[in-house]
Amino acid sequence: MTEIKYFNKLHNEYQNDDFVLLSIAPQIKEDVILFNDTVKSSVPATLREHFKAEPIEYVVIPACDSNRHDDPNRIGLECDNITKDFYLSGYPTTLIIDKTGIVRHVETGFTNTYEGGQTIMRKYREIIDQLLAE
């Protein structure tokens, strides 16, 4: 949830360029929608508020067609098809993909410190700027 505010900034900075920030969440569609909801009381929205996460401004695609768990109040990894398809070792994992579909950078995890977030964002901006210039 820490990376959301940073990714919102990247999305807003590059939205007029040939750039798309796309997130694939290992949850069902309803949970992805409820995460941003400020009106309804739901587990995803409550978690976002509890962790003081910003609403997501970029595109998020749910990876699961349906809930694979019986507990409707469970939040977390609902399916593992992304993990298997992309050989991910953990969440969050950031992939920077060029215009031809080649993965050019992979970053697993995200920092919880302001300084660390700034460092990662500088690195992402450098990579994105380089790819946009190609």
C-alpha atoms as a printed R data frame, in Angstrom:
    type eleno elety resid chain resno       x       y       z
1   ATOM     1    CA   MET     A     1   0.000   0.000   0.000
2   ATOM     2    CA   THR     A     2   2.988   2.270   0.497
3   ATOM     3    CA   GLU     A     3   3.774   2.332  -3.206
4   ATOM     4    CA   ILE     A     4   0.294   3.577  -4.196
5   ATOM     5    CA   LYS     A     5   1.059   7.252  -3.528
6   ATOM     6    CA   TYR     A     6   4.313   7.009  -5.473
7   ATOM     7    CA   PHE     A     7   2.668   5.218  -8.384
8   ATOM     8    CA   ASN     A     8  -0.157   7.770  -8.406
9   ATOM     9    CA   LYS     A     9   2.539  10.445  -8.879
10  ATOM    10    CA   LEU     A    10   4.209   8.492 -11.694
11  ATOM    11    CA   HIS     A    11   0.844   7.959 -13.356
12  ATOM    12    CA   ASN     A    12   0.056  11.680 -13.194
13  ATOM    13    CA   GLU     A    13   3.542  12.761 -14.325
14  ATOM    14    CA   TYR     A    14   3.604  10.527 -17.399
15  ATOM    15    CA   GLN     A    15  -0.077  10.303 -18.320
16  ATOM    16    CA   ASN     A    16   0.394  12.496 -21.422
17  ATOM    17    CA   ASP     A    17   3.397  10.485 -22.620
18  ATOM    18    CA   ASP     A    18   3.506   7.126 -24.329
19  ATOM    19    CA   PHE     A    19   3.369   5.448 -20.918
20  ATOM    20    CA   VAL     A    20   0.863   3.284 -19.069
21  ATOM    21    CA   LEU     A    21   1.038   2.386 -15.407
22  ATOM    22    CA   LEU     A    22  -0.906  -0.806 -15.026
23  ATOM    23    CA   SER     A    23  -1.305  -2.860 -11.895
24  ATOM    24    CA   ILE     A    24  -2.423  -6.466 -11.774
25  ATOM    25    CA   ALA     A    25  -3.834  -7.371  -8.376
26  ATOM    26    CA   PRO     A    26  -4.101 -10.950  -7.119
27  ATOM    27    CA   GLN     A    27  -7.652 -10.263  -5.958
28  ATOM    28    CA   ILE     A    28 -11.160 -10.471  -7.349
29  ATOM    29    CA   LYS     A    29 -12.739  -7.534  -9.209
30  ATOM    30    CA   GLU     A    30 -15.106  -6.651  -6.359
31  ATOM    31    CA   ASP     A    31 -12.236  -6.252  -3.873
32  ATOM    32    CA   VAL     A    32 -10.280  -4.071  -6.293
33  ATOM    33    CA   ILE     A    33 -13.324  -1.816  -6.758
34  ATOM    34    CA   LEU     A    34 -14.128  -1.711  -3.031
35  ATOM    35    CA   PHE     A    35 -10.531  -0.746  -2.167
36  ATOM    36    CA   ASN     A    36 -11.112   2.736  -3.628
37  ATOM    37    CA   ASP     A    37 -14.668   3.109  -2.361
38  ATOM    38    CA   THR     A    38 -15.020   5.939   0.148
39  ATOM    39    CA   VAL     A    39 -18.718   5.423   0.819
40  ATOM    40    CA   LYS     A    40 -19.241   1.728   1.469
41  ATOM    41    CA   SER     A    41 -17.874   0.015   4.520
42  ATOM    42    CA   SER     A    42 -15.936  -2.997   3.282
43  ATOM    43    CA   VAL     A    43 -12.854  -4.918   4.315
44  ATOM    44    CA   PRO     A    44 -10.737  -3.575   1.400
45  ATOM    45    CA   ALA     A    45 -11.805   0.051   2.013
46  ATOM    46    CA   THR     A    46 -11.289  -0.308   5.757
47  ATOM    47    CA   LEU     A    47  -7.772  -1.641   5.177
48  ATOM    48    CA   ARG     A    48  -6.972   1.261   2.842
49  ATOM    49    CA   GLU     A    49  -8.201   3.746   5.438
50  ATOM    50    CA   HIS     A    50  -6.411   1.968   8.299
51  ATOM    51    CA   PHE     A    51  -3.080   2.063   6.460
52  ATOM    52    CA   LYS     A    52  -3.776   5.608   5.248
53  ATOM    53    CA   ALA     A    53  -3.289   4.547   1.636
54  ATOM    54    CA   GLU     A    54  -4.420   6.862  -1.126
55  ATOM    55    CA   PRO     A    55  -7.125   5.727  -3.525
56  ATOM    56    CA   ILE     A    56  -5.526   4.240  -6.636
57  ATOM    57    CA   GLU     A    57  -5.578   6.583  -9.662
58  ATOM    58    CA   TYR     A    58  -4.017   4.236 -12.217
59  ATOM    59    CA   VAL     A    59  -5.517   1.157 -13.871
60  ATOM    60    CA   VAL     A    60  -5.782  -1.980 -11.751
61  ATOM    61    CA   ILE     A    61  -6.771  -5.263 -13.326
62  ATOM    62    CA   PRO     A    62  -7.996  -8.025 -11.012
63  ATOM    63    CA   ALA     A    63  -6.296 -11.331 -11.758
64  ATOM    64    CA   CYS     A    64  -9.026 -13.532 -10.302
65  ATOM    65    CA   ASP     A    65 -12.355 -14.311 -11.892
66  ATOM    66    CA   SER     A    66 -13.902 -15.384  -8.629
67  ATOM    67    CA   ASN     A    67 -13.072 -15.681  -4.974
68  ATOM    68    CA   ARG     A    68 -11.208 -18.913  -4.331
69  ATOM    69    CA   HIS     A    69 -11.671 -18.735  -0.563
70  ATOM    70    CA   ASP     A    70 -14.786 -19.381   1.476
71  ATOM    71    CA   ASP     A    71 -14.263 -16.494   3.921
72  ATOM    72    CA   PRO     A    72 -15.737 -13.273   2.421
73  ATOM    73    CA   ASN     A    73 -13.831 -11.139   4.965
74  ATOM    74    CA   ARG     A    74 -10.449 -12.539   3.962
75  ATOM    75    CA   ILE     A    75  -8.253 -10.080   2.129
76  ATOM    76    CA   GLY     A    76  -5.035 -11.006   0.451
77  ATOM    77    CA   LEU     A    77  -3.817 -13.276  -2.285
78  ATOM    78    CA   GLU     A    78  -6.938 -14.728  -3.902
79  ATOM    79    CA   CYS     A    79  -5.235 -16.491  -6.781
80  ATOM    80    CA   ASP     A    80  -1.719 -17.335  -7.773
81  ATOM    81    CA   ASN     A    81  -1.952 -17.269 -11.553
82  ATOM    82    CA   ILE     A    82   0.113 -14.044 -11.763
83  ATOM    83    CA   THR     A    83   2.784 -15.546  -9.552
84  ATOM    84    CA   LYS     A    84   2.976 -18.603 -11.780
85  ATOM    85    CA   ASP     A    85   2.658 -16.833 -15.151
86  ATOM    86    CA   PHE     A    86   5.341 -14.230 -14.415
87  ATOM    87    CA   TYR     A    87   7.510 -16.325 -12.032
88  ATOM    88    CA   LEU     A    88   7.136 -13.753  -9.250
89  ATOM    89    CA   SER     A    89   8.834 -14.330  -5.939
90  ATOM    90    CA   GLY     A    90   6.775 -11.834  -3.934
91  ATOM    91    CA   TYR     A    91   4.428  -8.878  -3.852
92  ATOM    92    CA   PRO     A    92   4.671  -6.158  -4.812
93  ATOM    93    CA   THR     A    93   6.755  -6.788  -7.906
94  ATOM    94    CA   THR     A    94   7.236  -3.972 -10.402
95  ATOM    95    CA   LEU     A    95   7.944  -4.775 -14.035
96  ATOM    96    CA   ILE     A    96   8.966  -2.023 -16.427
97  ATOM    97    CA   ILE     A    97   8.191  -3.186 -19.944
98  ATOM    98    CA   ASP     A    98   9.285  -1.375 -23.103
99  ATOM    99    CA   LYS     A    99   7.202  -0.550 -26.179
100 ATOM   100    CA   THR     A   100   7.995  -3.909 -27.770
101 ATOM   101    CA   GLY     A   101   6.874  -5.913 -24.719
102 ATOM   102    CA   ILE     A   102  10.322  -6.751 -23.376
103 ATOM   103    CA   VAL     A   103  10.727  -6.640 -19.592
104 ATOM   104    CA   ARG     A   104  13.547  -4.162 -18.991
105 ATOM   105    CA   HIS     A   105  13.502  -3.910 -15.191
106 ATOM   106    CA   VAL     A   106  12.152  -5.974 -12.292
107 ATOM   107    CA   GLU     A   107  11.923  -4.753  -8.711
108 ATOM   108    CA   THR     A   108  10.517  -6.918  -5.914
109 ATOM   109    CA   GLY     A   109   9.231  -5.260  -2.754
110 ATOM   110    CA   PHE     A   110   8.898  -1.627  -1.813
111 ATOM   111    CA   THR     A   111  10.361   0.433   0.979
112 ATOM   112    CA   ASN     A   112   8.421   1.877   3.906
113 ATOM   113    CA   THR     A   113  10.630   4.948   4.283
114 ATOM   114    CA   TYR     A   114  10.233   8.301   2.586
115 ATOM   115    CA   GLU     A   115  13.892   8.395   1.542
116 ATOM   116    CA   GLY     A   116  13.712   4.882   0.137
117 ATOM   117    CA   GLY     A   117  10.567   5.744  -1.803
118 ATOM   118    CA   GLN     A   118  12.259   8.795  -3.305
119 ATOM   119    CA   THR     A   119  15.276   6.698  -4.313
120 ATOM   120    CA   ILE     A   120  13.139   4.056  -6.011
121 ATOM   121    CA   MET     A   121  11.096   6.717  -7.808
122 ATOM   122    CA   ARG     A   122  14.252   8.399  -9.125
123 ATOM   123    CA   LYS     A   123  15.380   5.037 -10.486
124 ATOM   124    CA   TYR     A   124  11.978   4.382 -12.091
125 ATOM   125    CA   ARG     A   125  11.906   7.860 -13.652
126 ATOM   126    CA   GLU     A   126  15.382   7.351 -15.129
127 ATOM   127    CA   ILE     A   127  14.359   4.014 -16.655
128 ATOM   128    CA   ILE     A   128  11.029   5.355 -17.946
129 ATOM   129    CA   ASP     A   129  12.652   8.480 -19.418
130 ATOM   130    CA   GLN     A   130  15.289   6.344 -21.139
131 ATOM   131    CA   LEU     A   131  12.649   4.007 -22.606
132 ATOM   132    CA   LEU     A   132  10.475   6.894 -23.784
133 ATOM   133    CA   ALA     A   133  13.500   8.388 -25.561
134 ATOM   134    CA   GLU     A   134  14.179   5.160 -27.509
